[in-house]
């Protein structure tokens, strides 16, 4: 699964940017999932449940992006 990276490291700071359609699709799917769950839980007026789900989904997303990023995550400041 690690044959071609979907994300590249940012030049400054910590994180990654999508570089393939799979990376963009994953990012948009994550955003859609967060918005969809937020609208469902907003109707139920259950903010604490949404916060727990959001933290879990964000953690899974970050680990997946780090796995599919060439070189993984690390603090960078320039092209060094």
N, C-alpha and C positions, 0 to 999 in steps of 0.2 A: 504493500500500500504506500510505501514511502518512495516510490520510484520517481515521481515528478512533484516538486513543491507547488502548492496552490497559493502560497503567500510568500512575500519577501520581507526581510527585516526592514524596519524603518531606519532611516539614516540617523535620526536624532531621537533619543529617548528609548522607551520600551514598547514593543508591540510589533505588529505586522500589517501589511497591506495586501489585499487580494491582487494576484497577477494572472489568474486564469479564470475561465468562466465558472469552474467548480468552486473557486474561492469566493467569487461574487455571489454565486447561488447559495452557498453556505451562509454567507453574511446576511443576505436578504431573507433567507429562511429563518435565521435566528431572530432578526428584527420582527418579522411577521409573527413568529411564535410568541415573542414577548408582548407584542401589541394585542394579539388574539387572546392570550391568557389574561392580560390586563383588563380587557373589556368584559370578559366573563366574570372575573373576580370583582370588578368594580360594581357590577350589578348586584353581586351577593354581599357587597360591603364588607369584605374580608381582607383587609390590607395586610395583616400579619401573615396570612397564608400566601399571598402574592409575593411578599418579600422573601419568604423562605424558598418558594419556587424560583423566583428570579435569581437569587444567589446560587442555587443549585445549577440552573440552566447556564448562567454566566460562567461558572466554574468549569462545567463540561465543555462549553464553547471555547474558553481560553486554552484548556489543555489540548483540545482537538486542533486548534489553530497553531499552537506551539508544535504539535506533532507534525503538521503538514507545512511548517515553515522551514525553509532551507537554513540550516545553522541554528535553529531553535530561537528561543527568546534570550536576550541579554541586553543590558544597558549599552547603548551606542551613542557616541557623540562625534559624528563626522564619518568620513570614509575609511578610517583606519581599520 
